[in-house]
Amino acid sequence: MTELISTSVLYDAFAVITQKGEKVGDAYIYRGITAQSFNDGYELLMKTSKASITLGFHNTQKHECESMDDFEQLADSLSKIAMESAT
């Protein structure tokens, strides 16, 4: 799947989720989205129960979803959360 969400939105959303979210194990949960980074430092995962996006090495993106609507909901939520980084 091609890049559907800009990497800057993903990085901003990840920062907000890890700053404002509740820490649960190795992950953070904020507004229904779970965010986690992996030990290698190259991968960030953000997911709901129905869709996920992994931002990997060289800003590669991997998307998994049950339907395109589920992915679009995740993308919309991440975009809204990313806007919080400006406030």
C-alpha positions as CSV (number, residue, x, y, z in Angstrom):
1,M,0.0,0.0,0.0
2,T,1.3,3.4,-0.8
3,E,1.8,6.3,1.7
4,L,-1.7,7.4,2.6
5,I,-0.8,9.5,5.6
6,S,2.1,12.0,5.6
7,T,5.0,11.0,7.8
8,S,4.9,14.3,9.5
9,V,1.3,13.6,10.6
10,L,2.3,10.2,11.9
11,Y,5.2,11.5,13.9
12,D,3.2,14.4,15.3
13,A,0.3,12.0,16.3
14,F,2.7,9.6,17.8
15,A,4.3,12.4,19.9
16,V,0.9,13.6,21.2
17,I,-0.3,10.0,22.0
18,T,2.9,9.3,24.0
19,Q,2.7,12.6,25.8
20,K,-1.1,12.7,26.6
21,G,-1.9,9.0,26.5
22,E,-2.2,6.5,29.3
23,K,0.8,4.2,29.5
24,V,-0.2,0.5,29.4
25,G,2.8,-1.8,29.3
26,D,5.1,-0.8,26.4
27,A,2.3,1.2,24.7
28,Y,0.3,4.4,25.1
29,I,-3.5,4.7,24.6
30,Y,-5.1,8.0,23.7
31,R,-8.5,8.6,22.1
32,G,-8.9,4.9,21.2
33,I,-5.6,4.7,19.5
34,T,-2.7,2.5,20.8
35,A,0.8,3.7,19.9
36,Q,4.0,1.8,20.5
37,S,7.6,2.0,19.4
38,F,9.8,-1.1,19.1
39,N,13.2,-1.8,20.6
40,D,15.0,-1.3,17.3
41,G,13.9,2.4,17.3
42,Y,13.0,2.2,13.6
43,E,9.3,1.2,13.9
44,L,6.3,3.0,15.2
45,L,2.9,1.3,15.4
46,M,-0.4,3.1,15.8
47,K,-3.6,1.1,15.8
48,T,-7.3,0.7,16.6
49,S,-9.1,-2.6,16.9
50,K,-9.8,-2.6,13.2
51,A,-6.8,-0.9,11.5
52,S,-3.2,-0.3,12.0
53,I,-0.3,1.6,10.5
54,T,3.4,0.9,11.0
55,L,6.0,3.6,10.2
56,G,9.3,1.8,9.5
57,F,12.8,2.4,8.4
58,H,13.2,5.2,5.8
59,N,9.6,6.2,6.5
60,T,8.1,3.1,4.9
61,Q,4.5,2.5,5.8
62,K,2.6,-0.7,6.3
63,H,-1.2,-0.6,6.6
64,E,-3.5,-3.4,7.8
65,C,-7.2,-3.0,8.0
66,E,-10.5,-4.9,7.7
67,S,-11.9,-2.3,5.3
68,M,-10.9,1.0,3.7
69,D,-13.5,2.7,5.9
70,D,-11.7,1.5,9.0
71,F,-8.4,2.8,7.7
72,E,-9.9,6.1,6.8
73,Q,-11.2,6.4,10.3
74,L,-7.8,5.7,11.7
75,A,-6.2,8.3,9.4
76,D,-8.8,10.9,10.3
77,S,-8.2,10.3,14.0
78,L,-4.4,10.5,13.6
79,S,-4.8,13.8,11.7
80,K,-6.9,15.3,14.4
81,I,-4.5,14.1,17.1
82,A,-1.5,15.5,15.2
83,M,-3.1,18.9,15.1
84,E,-2.9,18.9,18.9
85,S,0.9,19.1,18.7
86,A,0.5,22.7,17.5
87,T,-1.4,23.7,20.6
